[in-house]
Structures are given as C-alpha cells and as structure tokens.
C-alpha cells in the first residue's frame, strides 16, 4: 500500500514530467520546410481560433490544447495584434505568439523617384498590393482637401522617398506622410537657405526646384542651373525651360516641336514671363537645396555637354559657341535666349 508521501511525490513527478513535455512541445519548430509563409491574422481572432487554424493548416507541431494553455498562462504578455506576418523556418509556437503579440507585421514599401509627377505617384499607389485604395475616384483637388489643403495644387507637394506600410493601410495615409515630409523639408531649407531672398515665398522656391529637378539629373550642376534661372528671373527674362512646356502639354509624344514652343498653356515659359503657376513635378532634397543655395555667378545660359553635365555661359555669344561645340550642329537658334523686358 502506497503511503501519502509516496502518492504526493509520484503526483509531483507526473506534474513535472507533464510540464517538461509541454515546454518541449511549445518549443517545437513550426512546419515550414523552405522559404516562408505569409500568415494573415484577422482582427478579433481569439487564442482558441488561432490555435485551431494553425493546427488545421498543420503549421504548428504543438498540440492545439498545449498552445491554448500556454497562451492563457502568458496572457499578461499582451493581446494578439491583427496584421500580416511572415513565418520563417526555425520559428516555434512560442516565438509565433511573441511575434503576434508584439505586432511585428510585414512591412511593405513603395518608392517614389525624384522628379515624378503627382500622376506618376497615383499610378504607383494604385499598383501596390495590400494598400487600400481610397483616392482612385478623387480629383487632385479633392485629395488635397482630404489632406487639409483645399486651396493647394497637388503637384510638388509630396516628398520623394521610400515609404513603408502594412497591409490594410490606405493610399491617402502614405500621401499624408509624404506631404508632411515635403512641408517640413521645404520649411527647413527655406530657413537655412543662403538665397531665399530671391523668392517671395517658399512655394516659389518649390516651383523653381521642380524645374531644376527636371532640367538635370547631374547633382553637381544643380546649383548652377538654379543660378541661371534665378538670374533670368531677376533680369525679367523668360525661363524657356523645355520641361515646363512638356508638363503643360496634354499629349506629349517625346518629340518637342516648334509648335509646342508656341502652345498656349500656363506652363509655356517660352511665351510667358516668370515662373509657371505650380511645380511641374515633386522635387527631391538635392534640387530644393540647390535652388535655395545656388552657386554664385552671372550665368544666363546652359547647354548639355552630352555626358550628363552642362556647359554654362554668361553671354549669348558664349552660349551659341557652346551649342556649336557640344551639339556638333553649328550655330543654331538659341532656345534659351530672350530679350530683357517684355
């Protein structure tokens, strides 16, 4: 006959053995042989339903009952957070719970390149998987109204960068972040810029920065390009920037013609003096910085050298000589020259 002490010891050993077995079970690797598995944890999922689903899909090797008991014993570590999760080989039931409670969801990303227009941004946003589309039927003005800027044109209002998002976020939320970044960046550069006095407002600087962005992708030349346009504005010369004309054309086929140079649009800086009414793209930091910190000099013209850089000239004669030298076409009509005054 077993004594009470023997029964107690035996019971304790059984409990200890069960505990060790449970610990071993909760630390068994999940069943993913290679690659990874994307798991969508829905809002409102309970521990019971999670355990049942993981077991039914044979993702966990831990018995469902053990998974549920362990989750309840550790409920002080937090609740399950809905989202899209990446499950990798080597993870365990324990690490799954830690991840689901910490909300370490998959971070997707979308990249917007410097010089893209707002239309380009919209096309990119509409192509993103996992992003809730809320602005497809909205005009640019309606989008800006949703961002709290009902009287601001959308062009130029978004800072080019890579933005991360999680499944279920909205396209508008990304635009909110990008707009905030542009506002903050422009304000900082305006405050620190050496030549902000050349503009009547930060918005004017943003417009010119968008032109600088489209005129050259060669970063060392941007401060000089900015200086050319600032000098021309100061002398009341037409900017005569091809990218502004292209922006104003509805159906540009890639070939800028003489007829295009005469097109009656608000963005034709060959026919109109001053800056166009809005930016022509979303400029990046380098273009904004160059515009507000242009190189010194009395340059009024520039022409592409053919290697990505530009040749800058002070006079029309110098410019025509540079055109002949770098374009190998002899003396051509200067498309950046304009008489001083209207």
PyMOL commands that set and color helices and strands:
alter all, ss='L'
color gray80, all
select helices_A, chain A and resi 4-26+47-56+64-73+75-77+93-102+118-126+140-146+171-192+196-198+202-215+219-234+242-248+258-261+285-292+316-327
alter helices_A, ss='H'
color red, helices_A
select strands_A, chain A and resi 36-41+83-88+108-111+162-165+301-304+310-313
alter strands_A, ss='S'
color yellow, strands_A
deselect
rebuild
show_as cartoon
